[in-house]
Amino acid sequence: MNSRILALAAALAMPGIANAHEPRPGPNGGTLVDAGTHHVELVTKDTSVEVYLSDASDAPVPSEGFKGTAILIVGGKPQRVSLEPSGGSQLLGQAAAPVASPVKGAVQLTAPDGATSQAKFE
């Protein structure tokens, strides 16, 4: 019984960990979600698809060497958008049609070391 109380107290003392997977507003106006050891913010403007990378403490992560694909629902159908490093912590791609908000889909990333991760946007 004491171990259950201790575990509950520890979980309540660290609310950030309990909510680590909750989508939240990002600093660039998009939605920020977890993707493995990174945070991914997805921003769309007409046909432009922008992805911003940060670490677990929300510090920007250089996008150089990353590869990515956004699979977004556009007009009820999945649309694949290749993402390329665009300087700083940004990956950039162009959709074939305007992407409406709120964005639904996923961003798949491959880090320079080959590690893969996925961010889901619902």
C-alpha positions as CSV (number, residue, x, y, z in Angstrom):
1,M,0.0,0.0,0.0
2,N,2.8,2.5,0.9
3,S,4.5,1.9,-2.5
4,R,1.2,2.8,-4.3
5,I,0.9,6.1,-2.3
6,L,4.6,6.9,-3.0
7,A,4.1,6.3,-6.7
8,L,1.0,8.4,-6.9
9,A,2.7,11.2,-4.9
10,A,5.7,11.1,-7.3
11,A,3.4,11.3,-10.4
12,L,1.5,14.3,-9.0
13,A,4.7,16.1,-8.1
14,M,5.8,16.0,-11.7
15,P,2.9,17.2,-13.8
16,G,5.1,18.0,-16.8
17,I,6.0,14.3,-17.3
18,A,2.4,13.3,-17.0
19,N,1.4,15.7,-19.8
20,A,4.6,15.2,-21.9
21,H,2.6,13.8,-24.9
22,E,-0.2,16.5,-24.9
23,P,-0.1,18.7,-28.1
24,R,0.4,22.4,-27.2
25,P,0.9,25.7,-29.0
26,G,4.4,26.1,-30.4
27,P,6.5,29.3,-30.5
28,N,6.1,29.6,-34.3
29,G,2.3,29.5,-34.3
30,G,1.8,25.8,-34.9
31,T,1.1,22.7,-32.8
32,L,4.0,21.2,-30.9
33,V,4.1,17.5,-30.1
34,D,6.6,14.9,-29.0
35,A,8.5,12.7,-31.5
36,G,10.9,10.4,-29.7
37,T,13.6,12.5,-28.1
38,H,12.6,15.6,-30.0
39,H,9.7,18.0,-30.1
40,V,8.2,18.8,-33.5
41,E,6.2,21.9,-34.3
42,L,4.1,21.8,-37.5
43,V,3.1,25.1,-39.2
44,T,1.2,25.3,-42.5
45,K,0.7,28.5,-44.6
46,D,-1.3,27.9,-47.8
47,T,0.9,25.2,-49.5
48,S,4.0,25.8,-47.3
49,V,4.7,23.0,-44.7
50,E,7.2,24.1,-42.0
51,V,8.5,21.8,-39.3
52,Y,10.6,23.1,-36.4
53,L,12.7,20.8,-34.3
54,S,13.5,21.2,-30.6
55,D,14.9,19.0,-27.8
56,A,13.1,17.9,-24.6
57,S,13.8,21.3,-23.0
58,D,12.4,23.1,-26.1
59,A,15.8,24.4,-27.2
60,P,16.1,24.5,-31.0
61,V,17.8,21.5,-32.7
62,P,19.7,22.2,-36.0
63,S,17.8,20.6,-38.9
64,E,21.0,20.0,-40.9
65,G,21.3,16.3,-41.7
66,F,17.6,15.5,-40.9
67,K,15.3,14.1,-43.5
68,G,11.5,14.2,-43.2
69,T,8.2,13.4,-44.7
70,A,4.8,15.0,-43.7
71,I,1.8,12.8,-44.4
72,L,-1.1,15.2,-44.1
73,I,-4.8,14.9,-44.7
74,V,-5.8,17.4,-47.4
75,G,-9.3,17.4,-48.8
76,G,-10.0,14.1,-47.0
77,K,-7.0,12.3,-48.7
78,P,-3.4,11.7,-47.6
79,Q,-0.8,13.9,-49.2
80,R,3.0,13.2,-48.8
81,V,5.3,16.2,-48.5
82,S,9.0,15.8,-48.6
83,L,10.8,18.0,-46.0
84,E,14.3,19.3,-46.4
85,P,16.5,21.3,-44.0
86,S,16.0,25.0,-44.5
87,G,18.5,26.5,-42.0
88,G,18.2,26.8,-38.2
89,S,15.9,24.3,-36.7
90,Q,13.5,24.3,-39.7
91,L,12.6,21.6,-42.3
92,L,10.5,22.9,-45.2
93,G,8.3,21.4,-47.9
94,Q,5.6,22.3,-50.4
95,A,2.2,20.6,-50.5
96,A,0.4,20.2,-53.9
97,A,-2.7,21.9,-52.5
98,P,-3.4,24.3,-49.6
99,V,-3.4,22.6,-46.2
100,A,-6.3,23.7,-44.0
101,S,-6.1,24.1,-40.2
102,P,-6.3,22.3,-37.9
103,V,-3.7,20.1,-39.5
104,K,-4.2,16.3,-39.3
105,G,-1.5,13.8,-40.1
106,A,2.0,12.8,-39.2
107,V,5.6,13.9,-39.6
108,Q,8.2,11.2,-40.0
109,L,11.8,12.1,-39.2
110,T,15.2,10.5,-39.7
111,A,18.0,12.1,-37.7
112,P,21.5,12.4,-38.9
113,D,22.5,9.3,-36.8
114,G,19.7,7.3,-38.6
115,A,17.3,7.2,-35.6
116,T,13.7,7.6,-36.7
117,S,10.7,9.1,-35.0
118,Q,7.2,10.2,-35.7
119,A,5.0,13.1,-34.6
120,K,1.2,12.7,-34.9
121,F,-1.1,15.6,-35.3
122,E,-4.8,14.9,-34.7
